[in-house]
Amino acid sequence: MTTRAHWDIPVPSYAWFESRGGISSSGVAQDMRKWVSLEFQRQLAAAHPWGDRLEGAFFRGHDWDSSNTFSEFLPELGPNSCVDPMDLSTAFGYRRWYAQLSQPGAALHELLDVGLTGAPDFVKQQYPNQTYEKPVSLPEHAKHKYLLHLDGTTASNRLIKLLTLGSVVLKQDSIHEEYFYRHLKPWVHYVPFSRDRCSAQNLSAAVNWLRAHDAEARAIAEAGQRAARELLGTEATACYWQRLLSAYAALQAFDPSGLSEKADFKPFRKGAGLKQDAEKKGWR
């Protein structure tokens, strides 16, 4: 991943080759190469017709605090009036907060369905009364019209997966970017909501808008799914790699394969040999 503050060239992650989900999904089986196929997406639409999908914004994931890395100071994010300026760069548990707001009797219970599937040990000690939900496989996420994408400690790589499901992805603003983010357009492929730890009105307004504009919501869901199928499949990703490496190679004024043959690399020998090598090089 990269950020808007860097000139990095991000490359695709290993999402297509994972057979099991990460810690957030506790090893639930997954098959990204299947999920981006037209056949699978048609089967998913038949199993979960748009009109039958639930209207609470859905999320299941690990209880990671979101690392702000000074992103709260970005001018486009606006003020966080409830936060002391000295604390703006500290991490904040958006996932935990939204889980609390979605509990029965809480402010956003009718709009959110947010559950935590686990937490690091130090977080469990800090919040001993927190309850945890069972992980939900990705295809089961398609039971819901609206799916939340929230950062973990950095970017959450589930965005590429959520887009395959034919539901609207509600993406929280983030400084972190994966390689395909710049191909996506807000209100075309996903619905954005701002990063605000002082009020959840940004999220509730987005969900209420979607509920009041069902035809537009469905169009956004279909556009996001189509983008995932056309831009994020294995063939498209291989094309991205090929073009990236070709362009990068054209900028090199040397032959990397030739240099690798001339590289002065000798593996350390075991036992006494390691000590002799170190002494020869003057290491202590």
N, C-alpha and C positions, 0 to 999 in steps of 0.2 A: 504494500500500500504506500501511499504518499500523502502529502497534505498540500493545500493551496499555497503554502509558504515555501515550497521546494520546487526545484526544476527536475525532479526525478522522472524517469520513464517507468511507470509501474508495469509489471508483467502479471499474467494470469496465475492464480493460485492453484492448488491441487484439488479443488472442489470436485472435479469430474472423476477423480480416482479414489475417493473415499468410499469404502464399503460400509462404514459405520460412522454415525454422527460423533461430534466432539463431546466435551464434557457437558454442554448444555442439554444435549439430547440423550445422554447416558447410554451411548452405544446403539441407539435405534438405527436399524438398517436404512441405507439410502443408496440411490442410484441416479446421479445427476445426468448421466448420458441417456437414461430412459426418460427422465422428467422433461427434458427439452424436446422430446420427439412429438410430432403432431399427433401420432396415434395415441400416445399416453394422455395428452392434453384433451383430446376428444373423449376418451374414456372418463377422464376426470369430470368433464362438463356433463356427461350423461349421468354419472353417479351423484353429482352435486349441482343440480341446475341452479342458475343464478337466483331465481325467485325463492328457492328453498334455503339459501345460505343465511346464516345467522348474522345479525347486524351489530353485534358488539365487536369493537376493535380487539383483535385476539393476539396474545403473545404468550409463549412458553419459552423460558430460558433460564440460564444460571444467573445468580445474583452477583453480577459484577458491577462495581462502581465505574462510572464513565470518567475516564481520564481526560481532563480538559486541556492540558498542555497549553495554557494561555489562550485557548480558542474563545473563551468568554470575553476576551478583549477585542475580538474582531468587531469593527464598527457596524457591520450589517446585522449582528445579532441583537443590537439594542441593549438597553440597560437591564441589569438584574438588580433592581432597587432594594430587594430584601437582603442582599449579600454585601457584607463588608468588603470594600475594595481589596483588602489584604487577602481575602479568602477566595477571590474570583478564580484563581488558577487551581484550586483544590478539586479533587475528584468528587463526584456527586452520584448518588444511587438513584438514577431515574427509574430503573426497572423496579426497585423496591418501592419507590414512591407511588408509581402507577399501580403496583399490586395492592397497595394500601387503599388507594382511591377506588379500586374496583370491588372492594369487599362489600357484602350486603350492608345496606344502610349508609355506605360512604357516598361522597359527593358524585362520583362518576360511575356508580354501580350499573346504571342502565346503559352506559356507553362503552365500558371497557370490560374485557375478560382477560386480565393479566395475571398469570401465575408463575411463581418461581419454582424451578425444578431442582434447585440445590444451591449451595453457597460454599465458599472457602471456610475452613474451620474457624478462622478468627472472626468471620462475619457471623457465623452461627453462635459463637460465644457472645458477640456484641448484641445480637437480637435473638435471645433464647426462645421467645414466644412466636417467632416466625414459623408459619406452616408452609409445607412444600407440596407441589402438585406432581403428578406422574408426567413424564415426558410424552409428547405427542408427535407421532411420525409426520413427516412433511405432507404427504398426501391428505392426511386428516385435517390439516390446516385449511383445506379447500372447503370445509363445512362452513367457513366464515367469509363474509363479503370483504371485510377489512382486516388487514394484517399489519401489525406494527413492526417497524424495523428500528431497533434501538442499538446504539453502540454498546459494546462490551468495554473492556479496558481500552481498546482502540476500535477500529472498524469491525463490525460483525460481518463475517463472510456469508451470512445467510441471505443477503439481499438477492444474490444471483439465483438462489433457490426459490425464494418467495415469489419472484416474478414469473415463475413457470406455472403458477397455480390458477391463474384466471381470476384472482381476487385483487382488490385494490391494495396496493402497498402504501401505507402511511409512513413516510421516511422522515425521521427526526433529522434536523440539520446537524452536520458534523464537519469538523475540519478534515477528517480522514477521507481518503478517496481510494477506490480500487480502479483497475485499469479501464473499466467500461463505464464509469460514472458519467463521463463527459458526453457519452452518446445518449444519455437519458435526459428527457426534458420534464421539468415539473409541470403538473397538471395535464400532461400528455401520457407519460408512462407511469407516473406515481403522483401521490399527493404529499407535498411537503408540510411540515409544521416546525415551528421555531424551537430553538433550544432555550428554554426558560424554566429555571428552577423556582421561580417565585409564584407562578400561576400556571394552572393546567388549562387555562382558557384557550390557549393556542391549539391544544389537542382536541378539546371538546368542540370547538368551533369547526374544526376540520371534519370530525365525525358527523356532526349535525348537518353540515353542508352536504356531505355524501348521502345522508339519509333523505334529504330534501331534493336531491338531484340524482335519482336512481339511474336514469338513462345515461347521464354523463359519467356517473361512477362506473357503470358497466363498460362504457367505451374506454375509460382509462385502464380498467382491468384487462381488457382485451388487447389494448395497445402495448401494455407492459409485457403480457404473455407473448405477443408476437415478437417483440424486441428480444426477449429471452431466447425464443426459438431461432430467430434469424441471426442474432449477433453473438449469442453466448453458448452456442453448441460447440461440439468438439471440432467440427470442420472450420467454423468461423474463428475459433480460438487458435487453431493451427495456422490459419492464414495470418492472424495477428502476429504470432511468433515469427513466421517466415518473413513478413515485411519488416518487423522490428530488427531481427538479426541481420537481414540484408542491408538495411539502412545503416545500422551500426557498423557492420563490416566495411562498408564503403568509406567510412570516416577514418579507418585505421591505416596508418602508413607503414605497416609491417605485416609479416605473415605469422600469425599466432601459432600455427602448426609447426612451422620451422623453428620458432623460438622454443617451443616446448621440447623439441628433440635435443636442443642444446642446453636445456636447463641443468644447472649443477645441483641435482637433488639426489641425496643418498639417505635412505632411511636409517635411523639409529639402530645399532646392533643391540641385542639383549645383553644383560649382565654387565660384565667388565667392559665390553665394547662401548657401552653407553657412557661409562665414566671416562674412558680414554678419549672418545670423541669430544666430550665436554672440556676436558683438560686441554686438548689440542687447540680448541677454539678460544681458550682463555676464560671459559665460563666458571663461575663459582657457585 
